């Protein structure tokens, strides 16, 4: 069909949604008006690592945006203490409300004043949204009442009495508390228009599944996959090597909450196998890390150590099988089990021979070191069924595929978790496979597609296996844009005392990203304006304690891994960065450690993180200046073509 035929067919389809000149004109008017609204606030977070409580606090408070809004609107009428109290109420309405009311002598007066304040803040927040968007966000059962109050005509006397009557009746019917909660949650939802999660939701902390529950319900969110995310995604797809890595990491840090309670993955087959095979082995190198082990008995920790060793040996075998069937990964240096001298208890690495810290390998056949035993195969099969059969895990991973990608281009900025693999001279390092060469963006597009293939392919087992292998490569491959190191020295860290063998040299990118010319080259390669765009990066914690700045490359690159995870706060000295991009500019929030949600509620702490203005605009950014604005303009053009078709008789109303 020619292009005119295609256009006509499309307009016929469009006319089903806009069946008349009047309906089409109304849509054009509405969309044109939306272009003049202020740009919605974008919120960037990274490296959440299962810290549900801290992450929930940051999301609810909008990185302090709610407190700033309270200060701007009510700074002249409320004291600092009263503003802090109100901001905490908005952040935690259901838990703060009873504490406030317990100290109030006149509840009716408090409700009248607080509802007035909340409505004032709400009206300010909704100013960035068209009315139909606000209507879709309003909570039941108060949707009609809230809409009436939000668009109140209080300068009309009869209407003023009408609105006052609504408030008084709400209080008289004991509905004041429910309305306070509904308005507070509406302010939370609309304070941030878009949430960008720049990777690593999983591992370290205990609440990754709870974070994902919250993200699934978030109004507008996207995820740029991190290396820990892709590992769990590969495990959910049924990738055996990814499954083994997930379990090993959980056992290493005694962090079983997400695996067992969050996703109901049964480790009983592994436990039974470990007791039988390693029951007399002390497994000292495999004892869980001390942090987080306080709640376990000595016998439980010993069992974890045996399970830990069992799954680690299985992991090495499974990874070797991938390396052998994918020679283009160039990871032969990770084939280590065949380098063990079992008689001497040593291993040869390069020109050096190292004594092993653990020499008990009952399941490793020196003649076939990478072959699973029959019992190991049985354990792997049962674990795979548990991962692929976990309904909640599958829901979360489908969400990550639906809302996620390796990288994202949004409003002139480039978002990715890890790195762009580079040579020492600052050029992009190519990846060679099947006679083709991929560099930078092309390679990231390729592995993004392969990851989806590994999860969604059902009728072509070799194709699915290729995709699952690619997900494992993204976890630990030298040129993986999610990993960014020459190797993952897992074997050396467990079995060799010499710490020089533990070193994992980073990709040159992590030195080169300090240079503005390199950042500009990356932005240009992705089709963005190097004068206006930014790279938003995570993955490597910023060593704030040592004077490192998160702002690099002359402001063109911003690293927002500031230590949400408790495991990294010793390096960063803070409790996380978040980035806020609103209609007036770019702000970096530095967060304080959250002692507990209860302390935040009772003592009203950390509602206002330290803010640094990175960029400010003299002219406010409007929707027409954003990606959404470009989509709206395209839509207006299509509607104008439909309007013309109606008026010229090409399409009937």
C-alpha positions as CSV (number, residue, x, y, z in Angstrom):
1,X,0.0,0.0,0.0
2,X,1.3,3.5,-0.8
3,X,2.0,6.2,1.8
4,X,-1.3,7.9,1.0
5,X,-3.1,4.6,1.6
6,X,-1.3,4.2,4.9
7,X,-2.3,7.7,5.9
8,X,-5.9,7.2,5.0
9,X,-6.1,3.9,6.9
10,X,-4.5,5.5,10.0
11,X,-6.9,8.5,9.9
12,X,-9.8,6.0,9.6
13,X,-8.6,4.3,12.8
14,X,-8.1,7.7,14.5
15,X,-11.6,8.7,13.6
16,X,-13.0,5.9,15.7
17,X,-11.6,7.7,18.8
18,X,-12.6,11.2,17.5
19,X,-15.7,10.6,15.5
20,X,-16.6,14.2,14.6
21,X,-15.2,17.7,13.8
22,X,-16.2,18.8,17.3
23,X,-14.5,16.0,19.1
24,X,-11.3,16.4,17.0
25,X,-11.3,20.2,17.6
26,X,-11.8,19.8,21.3
27,X,-8.8,17.3,21.5
28,X,-6.6,19.8,19.6
29,X,-7.5,22.6,21.9
30,X,-6.8,20.5,25.0
31,X,-3.5,19.2,23.8
32,X,-2.3,22.7,22.7
33,X,-3.1,24.0,26.1
34,X,-1.1,21.2,27.8
35,X,2.0,22.4,26.0
36,X,2.0,25.5,28.1
37,X,1.9,23.7,31.5
38,X,5.2,23.7,33.5
39,X,7.4,20.7,33.0
40,X,6.6,17.9,35.6
41,X,9.2,17.1,38.3
42,X,11.5,14.2,37.5
43,X,13.0,12.2,40.4
44,X,16.2,10.1,39.9
45,X,17.3,7.4,42.4
46,X,19.9,4.7,42.1
47,X,21.4,1.7,43.8
48,X,18.5,1.0,46.2
49,X,19.9,-2.4,47.1
50,X,16.9,-3.7,49.0
51,X,16.8,-0.8,51.6
52,X,13.0,-0.6,51.6
53,X,12.6,1.7,54.6
54,X,15.1,4.3,53.4
55,X,13.8,4.2,49.8
56,X,10.2,4.4,50.9
57,X,11.0,7.5,53.0
58,X,12.7,9.2,50.0
59,X,9.9,8.4,47.6
60,X,7.1,9.5,50.0
61,X,8.9,12.8,50.7
62,X,9.9,13.4,47.1
63,X,13.5,13.9,48.3
64,X,12.3,16.8,50.4
65,X,10.2,18.4,47.6
66,X,7.1,18.2,49.9
67,X,8.9,20.1,52.6
68,X,10.1,22.7,50.1
69,X,6.5,23.1,48.8
70,X,5.3,23.6,52.4
71,X,7.9,26.2,53.1
72,X,7.2,28.1,49.8
73,X,3.4,28.3,50.4
74,X,3.2,28.6,54.2
75,X,6.5,30.0,55.2
76,X,4.9,33.4,56.1
77,X,2.0,31.9,58.2
78,X,3.5,28.8,60.0
79,X,6.6,28.5,62.2
80,X,9.4,26.2,61.2
81,X,8.2,23.6,63.7
82,X,4.7,23.8,62.3
83,X,5.9,23.4,58.7
84,X,8.0,20.4,59.7
85,X,5.0,18.9,61.4
86,X,2.8,19.4,58.4
87,X,5.5,18.0,56.0
88,X,5.8,14.9,58.2
89,X,2.0,14.5,58.2
90,X,1.9,14.6,54.4
91,X,4.7,12.0,54.2
92,X,3.3,9.6,56.8
93,X,-0.4,10.6,57.2
94,X,-1.8,7.4,58.7
95,X,0.9,7.1,61.3
96,X,1.4,10.8,62.1
97,X,-2.3,11.7,62.4
98,X,-3.0,9.8,65.7
99,X,0.1,11.4,67.3
100,X,-1.0,14.9,66.4
101,X,-4.6,14.4,67.5
102,X,-3.6,13.0,70.8
103,X,-2.1,16.4,71.7
104,X,-4.9,18.5,70.2
105,X,-7.6,20.0,72.5
106,X,-9.9,21.1,69.7
107,X,-9.9,18.5,66.9
108,X,-12.6,20.2,64.9
109,X,-10.6,23.4,64.6
110,X,-7.4,21.5,63.8
111,X,-9.2,19.6,61.0
112,X,-10.6,22.8,59.5
113,X,-7.2,24.5,59.5
114,X,-5.2,21.4,58.3
115,X,-7.6,20.6,55.5
116,X,-7.4,24.2,54.3
117,X,-3.6,23.9,54.3
118,X,-3.6,20.6,52.5
119,X,-6.0,21.9,49.9
120,X,-3.7,24.9,49.3
121,X,-0.7,22.7,48.8
122,X,-2.7,20.3,46.6
123,X,-3.8,23.1,44.4
124,X,-0.2,24.2,43.9
125,X,0.9,20.6,43.1
126,X,-1.8,20.0,40.5
127,X,-1.0,23.2,38.6
128,X,1.4,21.1,36.4
129,X,-1.2,18.7,35.3
130,X,-4.3,18.8,33.0
131,X,-7.5,18.3,34.8
132,X,-8.2,14.8,33.3
133,X,-4.9,13.6,34.7
134,X,-5.8,14.9,38.1
135,X,-9.2,13.3,37.9
136,X,-7.6,9.9,37.1
137,X,-5.4,10.2,40.2
138,X,-8.1,11.2,42.7
139,X,-8.6,8.5,45.4
140,X,-11.9,6.8,46.0
141,X,-14.3,7.4,47.8
142,X,-13.5,11.1,48.0
143,X,-12.8,11.7,44.3
144,X,-15.8,13.9,43.6
145,X,-15.5,15.8,46.9
146,X,-11.8,16.5,46.4
147,X,-12.2,17.6,42.8
148,X,-15.0,20.0,43.9
149,X,-12.7,21.5,46.6
150,X,-9.6,21.6,44.4
151,X,-11.3,23.7,41.8
152,X,-13.2,25.8,44.2
153,X,-14.5,29.3,43.3
154,X,-14.0,30.8,46.8
155,X,-14.3,34.4,45.6
156,X,-18.0,33.7,44.9
157,X,-20.0,34.2,48.1
158,X,-22.6,31.5,47.5
159,X,-19.9,29.0,46.5
160,X,-17.8,29.9,49.6
161,X,-20.6,28.9,51.9
162,X,-21.0,25.7,49.8
163,X,-17.4,24.7,50.3
164,X,-17.4,25.5,54.0
165,X,-20.5,23.3,54.3
166,X,-18.6,20.4,52.7
167,X,-15.7,20.7,55.1
168,X,-17.9,21.0,58.1
169,X,-20.0,18.0,57.1
170,X,-16.8,15.9,56.5
171,X,-15.7,16.7,60.0
172,X,-19.1,16.1,61.6
173,X,-19.3,12.7,60.0
174,X,-15.9,11.7,61.4
175,X,-14.5,11.6,57.9
176,X,-11.8,14.3,58.5
177,X,-9.0,11.8,59.1
178,X,-9.8,9.8,56.0
179,X,-9.8,13.0,53.9
180,X,-6.5,14.2,55.5
181,X,-4.9,10.8,54.5
182,X,-6.4,11.0,50.9
183,X,-5.1,14.5,50.3
184,X,-1.7,13.7,51.7
185,X,-1.3,10.7,49.5
186,X,-2.5,12.7,46.5
187,X,0.2,15.3,47.2
188,X,2.8,12.5,47.4
189,X,1.7,11.1,44.0
190,X,1.6,14.4,42.2
191,X,4.7,16.0,43.7
192,X,6.8,13.8,41.3
193,X,5.6,13.4,37.7
194,X,8.2,10.8,36.7
195,X,10.5,8.5,38.7
196,X,13.7,7.1,37.2
197,X,15.4,4.2,38.9
198,X,18.9,4.0,37.6
199,X,19.6,0.4,38.5
200,X,20.3,-2.1,41.3
201,X,17.1,-2.6,43.2
202,X,18.2,-6.1,44.4
203,X,20.7,-7.6,46.9
204,X,22.4,-6.3,50.0
205,X,19.3,-5.1,51.9
206,X,16.3,-7.3,52.9
207,X,13.4,-5.5,51.1
208,X,13.9,-5.6,47.3
209,X,10.5,-7.3,46.8
210,X,8.8,-4.6,48.9
211,X,10.5,-1.8,46.8
212,X,9.2,-3.5,43.7
213,X,5.7,-3.8,45.1
214,X,5.8,0.0,45.5
215,X,7.3,0.7,42.1
216,X,4.6,-1.5,40.4
217,X,2.0,0.8,41.8
218,X,3.9,4.0,41.0
219,X,2.1,6.3,38.5
220,X,5.0,6.9,36.0
221,X,8.3,5.0,36.5
222,X,11.1,3.5,34.5
223,X,14.1,1.4,35.4
224,X,17.5,1.3,33.9
225,X,18.7,-2.2,34.8
226,X,21.6,-2.7,37.1
227,X,23.9,-5.7,37.2
228,X,22.1,-7.0,40.3
229,X,18.7,-6.6,38.6
230,X,19.7,-8.5,35.5
231,X,21.0,-11.3,37.7
232,X,17.6,-11.8,39.3
233,X,15.9,-11.3,35.9
234,X,18.1,-14.1,34.5
235,X,17.2,-16.3,37.4
236,X,13.5,-15.7,36.9
237,X,14.0,-16.7,33.3
238,X,15.4,-20.0,34.4
239,X,19.1,-19.3,33.8
240,X,20.9,-21.8,36.0
241,X,24.1,-19.8,36.4
242,X,22.1,-16.7,37.4
243,X,20.1,-18.7,39.9
244,X,23.3,-20.0,41.5
245,X,24.7,-16.5,41.8
246,X,21.5,-15.1,43.4
247,X,21.5,-17.9,46.0
248,X,25.2,-17.6,46.7
249,X,25.0,-13.8,47.3
250,X,22.0,-14.2,49.6
251,X,23.9,-16.9,51.6
252,X,27.1,-14.8,51.7
253,X,25.4,-11.9,53.4
254,X,22.8,-14.0,55.4
255,X,20.1,-12.0,53.5
256,X,17.4,-14.6,52.9
257,X,14.4,-12.3,53.4
258,X,13.7,-11.5,49.7
259,X,14.5,-15.0,48.5
260,X,12.6,-17.1,51.0
261,X,9.8,-14.8,52.4
262,X,9.5,-12.4,49.5
263,X,9.5,-14.9,46.6
264,X,8.9,-18.2,48.5
265,X,11.9,-19.9,46.8
266,X,12.5,-23.2,48.6
267,X,16.2,-23.9,49.4
268,X,15.3,-27.3,51.0
269,X,16.9,-29.3,48.1
270,X,20.1,-27.3,48.5
271,X,20.1,-27.7,52.3
272,X,19.6,-31.4,52.1
273,X,22.4,-31.8,49.5
274,X,24.8,-29.6,51.5
275,X,24.2,-31.6,54.7
276,X,24.9,-34.9,53.0
277,X,28.0,-33.7,51.0
278,X,29.6,-31.1,53.2
279,X,28.2,-32.2,56.6
280,X,31.7,-32.8,58.0
281,X,33.3,-29.8,56.3
282,X,33.7,-26.7,58.4
283,X,33.4,-24.5,55.3
284,X,35.2,-21.6,57.0
285,X,35.7,-19.4,53.9
286,X,31.9,-19.6,53.4
287,X,30.6,-18.4,56.7
288,X,28.2,-15.6,56.1
289,X,29.5,-12.0,56.5
290,X,29.1,-10.9,60.2
291,X,26.8,-8.0,59.4
292,X,23.3,-9.3,59.4
293,X,24.0,-12.6,61.2
294,X,22.8,-11.5,64.7
295,X,19.4,-13.2,64.3
296,X,20.8,-16.6,63.5
297,X,22.1,-19.4,65.7
298,X,25.5,-20.9,65.4
299,X,24.0,-24.1,63.9
300,X,22.0,-22.1,61.4
301,X,25.1,-20.2,60.3
302,X,27.1,-23.4,59.8
303,X,24.2,-24.8,57.7
304,X,24.3,-21.6,55.6
305,X,28.1,-22.0,55.1
306,X,27.6,-25.5,53.8
307,X,24.8,-24.5,51.5
308,X,27.0,-21.5,50.5
309,X,29.9,-23.7,49.5
310,X,27.6,-26.2,47.7
311,X,26.0,-23.6,45.5
312,X,29.3,-21.8,44.8
313,X,30.9,-25.0,43.4
314,X,27.7,-25.6,41.3
315,X,28.0,-21.9,40.1
316,X,31.6,-22.3,38.9
317,X,30.5,-25.4,36.9
318,X,27.5,-23.7,35.4
319,X,29.4,-20.6,34.5
320,X,32.2,-22.7,32.8
321,X,29.6,-24.3,30.6
322,X,28.4,-20.9,29.4
323,X,32.0,-19.8,28.8
324,X,32.8,-22.9,26.8
325,X,29.7,-22.6,24.6
326,X,30.1,-18.8,24.0
327,X,33.8,-18.4,23.0
328,X,33.1,-14.8,21.9
329,X,32.7,-13.8,25.5
330,X,36.5,-14.3,25.8
331,X,36.3,-15.4,29.4
332,X,38.5,-18.5,29.4
333,X,40.5,-16.9,32.2
334,X,37.5,-17.7,34.5
335,X,37.9,-21.4,33.9
336,X,39.7,-22.2,37.1
337,X,38.6,-25.7,38.4
338,X,40.8,-27.5,35.9
339,X,43.9,-25.5,37.2
340,X,43.6,-27.1,40.7
341,X,46.3,-29.5,41.8
342,X,44.2,-31.7,44.2
343,X,47.2,-33.6,45.5
344,X,49.1,-30.4,46.4
345,X,46.1,-28.3,47.4
346,X,47.2,-25.5,45.1
347,X,46.1,-23.6,42.0
348,X,48.1,-22.2,39.1
349,X,47.2,-18.7,38.0
350,X,49.5,-17.4,35.3
351,X,53.1,-17.9,36.4
352,X,52.2,-18.2,40.1
353,X,51.0,-21.1,42.2
354,X,48.8,-20.3,45.2
355,X,47.9,-22.5,48.1
356,X,44.1,-23.0,48.5
357,X,42.3,-21.9,51.7
358,X,39.9,-24.9,51.2
359,X,40.9,-28.1,49.5
360,X,37.8,-30.2,49.9
361,X,36.1,-30.7,46.5
362,X,34.1,-33.9,46.8
363,X,31.9,-33.1,43.7
364,X,34.8,-32.0,41.4
365,X,36.1,-34.8,39.1
366,X,39.6,-33.7,38.0
367,X,39.0,-35.5,34.7
368,X,35.7,-33.6,34.1
369,X,35.9,-30.6,36.5
370,X,32.9,-28.8,35.0
371,X,30.5,-31.6,34.9
372,X,27.6,-31.6,37.4
373,X,27.1,-34.7,39.5
374,X,23.7,-36.4,39.3
375,X,22.7,-34.9,42.6
376,X,23.9,-31.5,41.7
377,X,21.8,-31.6,38.5
378,X,18.8,-32.6,40.6
379,X,19.3,-29.7,42.9
380,X,19.7,-27.3,40.0
381,X,16.5,-28.5,38.4
382,X,14.5,-28.2,41.6
383,X,15.8,-24.7,42.2
384,X,15.0,-23.7,38.6
385,X,11.4,-24.8,39.1
386,X,11.2,-22.8,42.3
387,X,12.4,-19.6,40.6
388,X,10.3,-19.9,37.5
389,X,7.3,-20.9,39.5
390,X,7.4,-18.0,41.9
391,X,4.4,-15.9,41.0
392,X,5.5,-12.7,42.8
393,X,9.0,-12.9,41.3
394,X,7.6,-13.4,37.8
395,X,5.3,-10.4,38.3
396,X,8.2,-8.2,39.4
397,X,10.5,-9.3,36.6
398,X,7.8,-8.7,33.9
399,X,7.5,-5.2,35.4
400,X,11.2,-4.7,35.0
401,X,11.0,-5.8,31.4
402,X,7.9,-3.7,30.7
403,X,9.3,-0.5,32.4
404,X,13.0,-1.1,32.0
405,X,15.9,-1.1,29.6
406,X,19.7,-1.0,29.5
407,X,19.6,2.8,29.0
408,X,17.1,5.6,28.5
409,X,17.0,8.9,26.7
410,X,14.6,11.3,28.4
411,X,14.3,15.0,28.1
412,X,17.8,15.4,26.7
413,X,19.5,13.3,29.3
414,X,21.1,9.8,29.0
415,X,20.4,7.4,31.9
416,X,22.3,4.1,32.4
417,X,23.5,2.2,35.5
418,X,27.1,1.1,34.7
419,X,29.4,2.3,32.0
420,X,30.2,2.5,28.3
421,X,33.2,0.2,27.7
422,X,36.1,2.2,26.6
423,X,39.8,2.0,25.6
424,X,42.5,3.8,27.5
425,X,42.6,6.6,24.8
426,X,38.9,7.4,25.4
427,X,37.5,5.6,22.3
428,X,34.6,3.2,22.5
429,X,35.7,-0.4,22.9
430,X,34.0,-2.6,20.2
431,X,32.4,-5.9,20.8
432,X,32.9,-8.6,18.1
433,X,30.4,-11.4,17.5
434,X,29.3,-13.4,14.4
435,X,31.4,-11.3,12.1
436,X,29.9,-8.0,13.3
437,X,31.3,-5.2,15.4
438,X,29.2,-3.4,17.9
439,X,30.2,-0.2,19.8
440,X,28.5,1.8,22.5
441,X,24.8,2.3,21.8
442,X,24.6,-0.5,19.2
443,X,26.0,-3.0,21.7
444,X,23.6,-1.8,24.4
445,X,20.7,-2.2,22.0
446,X,21.9,-5.7,21.2
447,X,22.1,-7.0,24.8
448,X,18.9,-5.3,25.7
449,X,17.2,-7.3,23.0
450,X,19.0,-10.5,24.0
451,X,17.8,-10.2,27.6
452,X,14.2,-9.9,26.5
453,X,14.8,-12.9,24.2
454,X,16.1,-14.9,27.2
455,X,13.0,-14.3,29.2
456,X,10.2,-14.2,26.6
457,X,11.3,-16.8,24.0
458,X,9.3,-20.0,24.5
459,X,9.3,-22.0,21.2
460,X,13.0,-21.9,20.4
461,X,15.2,-23.4,23.3
462,X,18.6,-22.5,21.7
463,X,17.4,-18.9,21.2
464,X,16.2,-18.8,24.8
465,X,19.5,-20.2,26.1
466,X,21.4,-17.7,24.1
467,X,19.4,-14.9,25.7
468,X,19.8,-16.4,29.2
469,X,23.6,-16.7,28.7
470,X,23.6,-13.0,27.6
471,X,21.9,-12.0,30.9
472,X,24.7,-13.9,32.8
473,X,27.3,-12.1,30.7
474,X,25.7,-8.7,31.6
475,X,26.2,-9.7,35.3
476,X,29.9,-10.5,35.0
477,X,31.3,-10.0,31.5
478,X,34.3,-7.7,31.0
479,X,32.5,-5.5,28.4
480,X,29.1,-5.6,30.1
481,X,27.7,-2.1,30.3
482,X,26.2,-3.1,33.7
483,X,29.4,-4.5,35.3
484,X,32.4,-2.6,34.0
485,X,35.3,-4.7,35.4
486,X,37.8,-7.0,33.7
487,X,36.7,-9.9,35.7
488,X,34.6,-11.0,38.7
489,X,37.2,-12.6,41.1
490,X,34.7,-14.8,42.9
491,X,36.9,-17.9,43.1
492,X,40.0,-16.0,44.2
493,X,38.1,-14.3,47.1
494,X,36.9,-17.6,48.5
495,X,40.0,-19.8,47.9
496,X,43.2,-17.7,47.7
497,X,44.7,-15.6,50.6
498,X,46.8,-13.4,48.3
499,X,44.7,-10.3,48.0
500,X,46.4,-9.2,44.8
501,X,44.5,-12.0,43.1
502,X,41.2,-10.4,44.3
503,X,41.7,-7.2,42.4
504,X,39.0,-6.5,39.7
505,X,40.4,-3.7,37.5
506,X,37.7,-1.3,36.4
507,X,37.0,-0.3,32.8
508,X,38.9,2.8,31.7
509,X,35.5,4.5,31.6
510,X,35.6,5.1,35.3
511,X,38.7,7.3,35.0
512,X,37.7,8.8,31.7
513,X,34.2,9.9,32.9
514,X,35.9,12.8,34.8
515,X,36.7,14.3,31.4
516,X,34.2,16.6,29.8
517,X,35.3,15.7,26.2
518,X,34.5,12.1,26.9
519,X,31.1,12.8,28.4
520,X,30.3,15.0,25.4
521,X,31.4,12.3,23.0
522,X,29.1,9.8,24.7
523,X,26.1,12.2,24.6
524,X,26.7,12.9,20.9
525,X,26.9,9.1,20.1
526,X,23.4,8.7,21.6
527,X,22.1,11.6,19.6
528,X,21.8,14.1,22.4
529,X,23.0,17.7,22.7
530,X,26.4,17.8,24.5
531,X,25.8,21.4,25.5
532,X,22.5,20.7,27.2
533,X,22.3,17.0,28.1
534,X,23.6,15.1,31.1
535,X,24.6,11.5,31.8
536,X,22.9,10.2,34.9
537,X,25.0,7.3,36.3
538,X,25.0,4.9,39.2
539,X,26.8,1.6,40.1
540,X,30.0,2.9,41.9
541,X,29.4,4.6,45.2
542,X,30.8,8.2,45.4
543,X,33.5,8.4,48.0
544,X,32.3,11.6,49.6
545,X,34.4,11.1,52.7
546,X,37.5,11.3,50.5
547,X,36.3,14.4,48.8
548,X,35.0,12.9,45.6
549,X,32.2,14.9,43.9
550,X,29.2,13.3,42.3
551,X,29.3,16.0,39.6
552,X,31.9,15.2,36.9
553,X,33.0,16.1,33.4
554,X,32.2,19.8,33.9
555,X,28.7,19.0,35.0
556,X,27.9,16.8,32.0
557,X,27.9,13.6,34.1
558,X,26.3,13.1,37.5
559,X,26.8,9.9,39.7
560,X,23.9,9.4,42.1
561,X,25.1,6.3,43.9
562,X,25.5,7.8,47.4
563,X,25.0,4.8,49.6
564,X,21.4,3.9,50.1
565,X,22.8,0.5,51.0
566,X,24.2,0.3,54.6
567,X,27.0,-1.8,53.2
568,X,28.4,1.2,51.3
569,X,27.9,4.1,53.7
570,X,31.3,3.5,55.2
571,X,32.7,4.6,51.9
572,X,30.3,7.4,51.1
573,X,29.7,8.9,54.5
574,X,26.1,9.7,53.5
575,X,22.9,7.7,53.0
576,X,22.3,8.3,49.3
577,X,21.9,10.9,46.6
578,X,18.8,11.6,44.6
579,X,18.5,14.0,41.7
580,X,15.5,16.3,41.1
581,X,14.8,17.9,37.7
582,X,11.9,20.3,37.9
583,X,10.7,23.2,35.7
584,X,13.3,25.6,37.2
585,X,16.4,23.4,37.1
586,X,18.5,20.6,38.4
587,X,19.0,19.9,42.1
588,X,21.0,17.2,43.9
589,X,19.7,15.9,47.3
590,X,22.1,14.5,49.9
591,X,20.3,12.3,52.3
592,X,21.0,11.7,56.0
593,X,20.9,8.2,57.5
594,X,17.4,7.2,58.4
595,X,17.5,5.8,61.9
596,X,14.0,4.4,61.5
597,X,10.6,5.4,60.0
598,X,9.2,5.7,63.5
599,X,12.0,8.2,64.5
600,X,11.2,10.1,61.3
601,X,7.6,10.3,62.3
602,X,7.9,11.1,66.0
603,X,10.9,13.4,65.8
604,X,10.1,14.8,62.3
605,X,13.6,14.1,61.0
606,X,15.0,14.0,57.5
607,X,12.1,15.7,55.8
608,X,14.5,18.1,54.2
609,X,17.8,16.6,52.9
610,X,20.6,19.0,52.0
611,X,19.9,20.4,48.5
612,X,22.5,21.7,46.0
613,X,21.3,23.6,42.9
614,X,23.4,22.2,40.0
615,X,21.6,24.2,37.3
616,X,18.9,26.9,37.3
617,X,16.9,28.4,34.5
618,X,15.9,32.0,34.0
619,X,12.9,30.9,32.0
620,X,10.6,28.1,33.3
621,X,10.7,24.8,31.3
622,X,7.3,24.1,29.8
623,X,5.8,20.8,28.6
624,X,6.4,21.9,25.0
625,X,10.2,21.8,25.7
626,X,10.1,18.1,26.8
627,X,9.8,14.7,25.1
628,X,6.2,14.6,26.2
629,X,5.7,17.9,24.4
630,X,7.2,16.5,21.2
631,X,4.7,13.6,21.4
632,X,1.8,16.0,22.0
633,X,2.9,18.1,19.0
634,X,3.0,14.9,16.8
635,X,-0.5,14.0,18.1
636,X,-1.8,17.5,17.3
637,X,-0.4,17.2,13.8
638,X,-2.3,13.9,13.3
639,X,-5.5,15.4,14.7
640,X,-5.2,18.4,12.4
641,X,-4.9,16.0,9.4
642,X,-8.0,14.2,10.6
643,X,-9.8,17.6,11.0
644,X,-8.8,18.4,7.4
645,X,-10.0,15.0,6.2
646,X,-13.4,15.7,7.8
647,X,-13.7,19.1,6.3
648,X,-12.7,18.0,2.8
649,X,-15.0,15.0,2.9
650,X,-12.3,12.4,2.7
651,X,-13.7,10.9,5.9
652,X,-17.2,11.0,7.1
653,X,-18.1,12.1,10.6
